[in-house]
Amino acid sequence: MDDLRARVDELEQREAFHELTIETLNQCLIDQQRQIEDLHNQLVKLSSKLAEKTEDSQISLLNERPPHY
């Protein structure tokens, strides 16, 4: 009977450890998802700014006189 009780105790300890591990991993996943969303938003903003700068540069080059004038 003591052996059975020891096995049950061991299983309960493992289950508690697994629950804690799952909760910790879940929180890490939530944090990483937030980071991914933040990075995605930054990338969209930077891409938009780069596109604007590229358009502005092309327009100014078209309006610029060649250097030999």
MOVENVEN-V29531 format. One record per residue. RES is the residue in one letter. OMEGA is omega in radians with two decimals (* if undefined). D_CENTER is the distance of its C-alpha to the mean C-alpha in Angstrom with 1 decimal. Layout:
{{RES	OMEGA	D_CENTER} {RES	OMEGA	D_CENTER}}
//
This chain:
{{M	3.11	50.6} {D	3.13	49.0} {D	3.13	47.2} {L	3.13	45.8} {R	3.13	44.7} {A	3.13	43.0} {R	3.11	41.1} {V	3.10	40.0} {D	3.13	38.9} {E	3.12	36.9} {L	3.11	35.2} {E	3.10	34.5} {Q	3.12	32.9} {R	-3.14	30.7} {E	3.11	29.7} {A	3.10	28.8} {F	-3.14	26.8} {H	3.09	24.9} {E	3.13	24.2} {L	3.13	22.8} {T	3.13	20.7} {I	3.12	19.3} {E	3.13	18.7} {T	3.12	16.9} {L	3.11	14.7} {N	3.12	14.0} {Q	3.07	13.0} {C	3.13	10.6} {L	3.10	9.1} {I	3.12	9.2} {D	3.14	7.6} {Q	3.11	4.5} {Q	3.08	4.8} {R	3.11	5.8} {Q	3.13	3.5} {I	3.13	2.2} {E	3.10	5.8} {D	3.13	6.9} {L	3.10	6.3} {H	3.13	7.9} {N	3.10	10.5} {Q	3.14	11.3} {L	3.11	11.8} {V	3.13	14.0} {K	-3.14	16.0} {L	3.11	16.5} {S	3.12	17.6} {S	3.11	19.9} {K	3.14	21.4} {L	3.12	22.0} {A	3.10	23.7} {E	-3.14	25.9} {K	-3.13	26.8} {T	3.10	27.7} {E	3.13	29.9} {D	-3.13	31.5} {S	-3.14	32.3} {Q	3.12	33.8} {I	-3.12	36.0} {S	3.10	37.2} {L	3.12	38.1} {L	-3.12	40.1} {N	-3.08	42.0} {E	3.10	42.6} {R	3.09	46.1} {P	-3.06	46.4} {P	-3.08	47.3} {H	3.08	50.8} {Y	*	52.0}}
//
